Amino acid sequence: MPKTLFGKLTLFWIGLFLLITGLFFYYKYTNQAFTAADLFFRVSPPLAAIGFLLSAAGLYEERGKNKLIPLVVLSISFVMLCQAGYHFIHMHTPPPRP
């Protein structure tokens, strides 16, 4: 019998749920429009890091053939983490002295 995604990927689904709910509350209480640009450029780095780590743990936990969904979420979380880190470094770097 093939295993379902909900059976083996419990940690992955918990991480995905935390990432989605965290992003929802982040955008709800900062009064920003939920667009793709905000999702990729203005996401907070802790949420992206949590989603990246938990999806990586879920991908490591999965040993069967259902690796497409964790790989997609892992890639999206990694891109979000890189964009958030770049945005954080760019916004918190002081301007060069003349």
N, C-alpha and C positions, 0 to 999 in steps of 0.2 A: 504494500500500500504506500502511495506517495505521501510524504509528510506535507502538511499545510504550512503556509508562511507564518501563521500565527503560532505554530507549535515550536519551531526552533528559533525563530527570530524575536523572542520576547524582548530582549535588551534593545534590539534595533527599533522595535515599535515604540517602546517607552521613550527612547531618545528622540524619535520623530515626533511623538506627541508633545514632549517637552519643548522641542524646538518650535513647533507650530503654535502652541499656546503662548510661549514666551514672546514670539514675534507678534501675535495678535494683541496681547496686552501692552507690548512696547509701543505699537502703533496706535492703539486705542487711547492710551493716556498721554501721548505726545501730540495728538491732534494732527497727524500727518496722513496724507493720502497713501493708501496701500498700493503702490505701483511697483513695477519691476525694477525701476531705477532706485527707488528707496530700498527695495529688498536687497539689492546687490551692493549698493554704495553706502547706505546709512544704517545697516544692521549693526547692532552692538556686538563687539568682539566676544564677550562671554557666551552669548547665545550661540554664536557660530562655532565657538570652540567646544561647547557642550554637545551640540549636534554632530560635529565632526568626530569627537571621541566616541560617542555612543554608537554612531553608525559604523565606525571602524570596529568597535567591539562586537556589534551585531554581525558585521561581515566576517569577522574572525570566527564567531560562533557558528555561522552557517557553513556546513561542510558538504551540502548537497549540490544540486544543480540550479537552485533559485538564487543566483548571485546578481541578477540584473538590477533588481530594485535597490538592494543595498549599495551596489556600485554607483548607480545614478545619484542616490541621496548623498553618498560619500563624496562624489565629484562636486555636486552642488554646494555641499557644506564646505568643502575645501576652497572653492572659488569665493564663497561668501567670507570665509575666514581670511583669505588673502586680500580681498577688497577692503574688509573692515580694518585689517592691520595696516594696509597702505594708507587708508583714510586717517587712521589714528596717528600714524607717524607723520603724515603730511600736515595734519592740523595742529600737532603738538610740537613741531619743529620750529624753533625761533628763526626769524628771517636773518639772512647773512648781514654781517656788519659791513658798512661801506668802506 
